[in-house]
Amino acid sequence: MTSMVTPDITVECLHPSMTVNAPAVEAFTRRVIEYLGLSVAELSIIFTDNQYLRTLHHRFLNDDSDTDIMTFPLHEPGEPISADIFISLDMAGDNARFYGVSVEEELRRLIVHGLLHLAGWDDQTEAEQHAMREKENEVLRQVSSGKFFLNGTRGK
């Protein structure tokens, strides 16, 4: 299935001390959407800190633990995807250290992960988690990473 509409992609960084290269994030996201053949109307990718995402996690899932990503589909079934993806830059850094990868690689994986959820993939069971990880690996191998996502820290 090929994307029928040109996605309107917005990238925001709400992290108090870090910034992102929004055009690089947008370009990578477009390549992933194209590779997956998704029909996307609107997509917002919002980078936050742990506290912001933890608050959303508690408010919407009644879970007061840290999480790395939350995906909010806003479209009706059968319509082109319209969604918000929230990613914690702090947790991405923690994950990167844990898995021994760069923060850039972890951020790319999280974007792919969020898009796979929007495409209908789930990760509730161990088998689903394994299948999703394999698909993430495939996408990351096939889609050019492009420019760096992180610009550094904000001046205080």
C-alpha positions, 0 to 999 in steps of 0.5 A: 500500500502506498501513501495516498496523501503527503503527510503533514509532519510536525516535530516539536521539542518540549525538553527543557534542556535539549534540542532536536534537528526537526528537519532531520527527524521529519525526513527520516520519518517520511522515509519510514512512512514510505518504506512501510507504505503507510497512509498518513495525513498528520503526524506530530512527533513531540520530544519531552523529558521523563517527567512530562511523559510520565505525567501523560502515562499516568493520566492516560494509562493510569500507570505512574512509571517512566516510559520511552514512548506513547502513541496517540492515534487520532484517526478513525479506523480506515482513515489515513493516520493522524496521530501524536507520538511523544518520545522521552529524550531522557529515556532514549538516553537511558535505553541507549546506554543500556543497549550499548547503542547511540542515542541517535539509533535509539531515537530512530528505533522509537520513531519506527516503534511508534509508527509500527503501533500506528500501522497495527503492530502490538507488543503485549506478548513476548511473541509480539515483542519479538516480531515487532523488534524484528520489524524495527531491525528490518526498517532500520537496516533498509531506511537511510538514517540521514542527518543527526537528530540531536542538536545539543543542549539549550542555553540556560 
